[in-house]
Amino acid sequence: MIPVMRPWLGEEEVAAAAATIRSGWVAQGPRVAEFEERLAAHVGNTAGVAVSSCTTGLHLVLHALGIGPGDEVVVPSLSFIATANAPRYVGATPVFADVDLVTQNLTAATIDAVATERTAAVIAVHQVGMPLDLDEIRRYCAGRGIRIIEDAACASGSVYRDSMVGAGPDPVVFSFHPRKLLTTGEGGMIITADTELATRLRTLRQHAMSVSALDRHAARATDFEEYPELGFNFRMTDMQAAVGIVQLDKLDAMVERRRVLAALYGEALGPIPGLRVPVDPPYGRTNFQSYTLVVEDAFPVSRNGLMEKLHEAGVATRRGVMAAHREPTFDDHDAAPLPNTEWLADRAMIMPMYHSMTESDLGMVVDRIGRVADGE
Ligand SMILES: *Cc1c(COP(=O)(O)O)cnc(C)c1O
């Protein structure tokens, strides 16, 4: 079976995790601090704050920005469920906005269609690694007191204009789940240009204690910590960070390989009537975290029909990005009409793409699709 995704892990990651265990320091410590510095430098920003996942990172940022009950947070419905759940953790209300049909991302216009006086923030998702047009969203939000939080869960290694995604002035949250590119098993990181915010996030992620475990290690025996407010345990372990440091060195190669595979998919599938392939937006470069094929009505079989035919041929695929507003957990949330979101959720599918995928694996997949297109 050709899988949809397979992380690129090797003996270097094994050795890094083993060395951390041998060192005796396994919880958040020196490896986490190093990983934070390395990722912040890689994206070209000031500070990194490692957390246990992108989901807890989004939760922590919303909490630190003081967003809570009575506030509305605009999110795309077309995203993994965690994006829309994050505002609920702080008692705020997620408000679903539609997306652009080509980039599958929010735009200033789709945000404007649902914004109200209570809109406190927008979670701007770089969906499946496709950068969204931040400048127009920043312009829209700037005069209205609306905060932007970038959900870059899938976007490690993507480029927006002349910078890496993560270089911007607003908090950005990455995921290191194996379904993304760079993986630590589970894990996430908040990147921020605001050193005060970084300090606050570091405190909040470790029970809001006034002295971290690492600092206490070096402190006097009677320097007791304090807990001035409600905090969380959203820490990453040093074992995870050690793996992340090795993975970060491979990130450029991961993106490069995915872009080669994407070009091959595009050449083979782009010309087939009824299929739409993803392309870079004019203002950036995607990492192709997922290769999303849209099966339009002109194709001889439906998206589900094509998924079944590929499954029979030993090729795994997944539906495209979900529409959160259709899930039972959001039954009590009103949603404005989201025609593009629903159109895409019904027609998009995710193709196999992983670092070790060969040209012949890919050839087999596109050959099978070609035969379905010919009515076979
Ligand atoms: C995967 C994903 C998340 C959640 O990331 P975790 O690290 O698994 O919590 C959030 N947002 C988007 C857009 C995602 O794709």
The ligand as an SDF file (V2000), in Angstrom:
LIG
                    3D

 15 15  0  0  0  0  0  0  0  0999 V2000
   -2.4790   19.6370   12.7340 C   0  0  0  0  0  0  0  0  0  0  0  0
   -3.0980   20.9680   12.8750 C   0  0  0  0  0  0  0  0  0  0  0  0
   -3.3160   21.5420   14.1280 C   0  0  0  0  0  0  0  0  0  0  0  0
   -3.0560   20.8000   15.4110 C   0  0  0  0  0  0  0  0  0  0  0  0
   -1.7140   20.4860   15.6080 O   0  0  0  0  0  0  0  0  0  0  0  0
   -1.2990   19.5510   16.8600 P   0  0  0  0  0  0  0  0  0  0  0  0
    0.1610   19.7820   16.9980 O   0  0  0  0  0  0  0  0  0  0  0  0
   -1.6460   18.1510   16.4700 O   0  0  0  0  0  0  0  0  0  0  0  0
   -2.0710   20.0300   18.0310 O   0  0  0  0  0  0  0  0  0  0  0  0
   -3.8180   22.8280   14.1910 C   0  0  0  0  0  0  0  0  0  0  0  0
   -4.1120   23.5090   13.0740 N   0  0  0  0  0  0  0  0  0  0  0  0
   -3.9460   22.9980   11.8460 C   0  0  0  0  0  0  0  0  0  0  0  0
   -4.2630   23.8150   10.6380 C   0  0  0  0  0  0  0  0  0  0  0  0
   -3.4500   21.6840   11.7010 C   0  0  0  0  0  0  0  0  0  0  0  0
   -3.3070   21.1630   10.4770 O   0  0  0  0  0  0  0  0  0  0  0  0
  1  2  1  0
  2  3  1  0
  2 14  2  0
  3  4  1  0
  3 10  2  0
  4  5  1  0
  5  6  1  0
  6  7  2  0
  6  8  1  0
  6  9  1  0
 10 11  1  0
 11 12  2  0
 12 13  1  0
 12 14  1  0
 14 15  1  0
M  END
$$$$
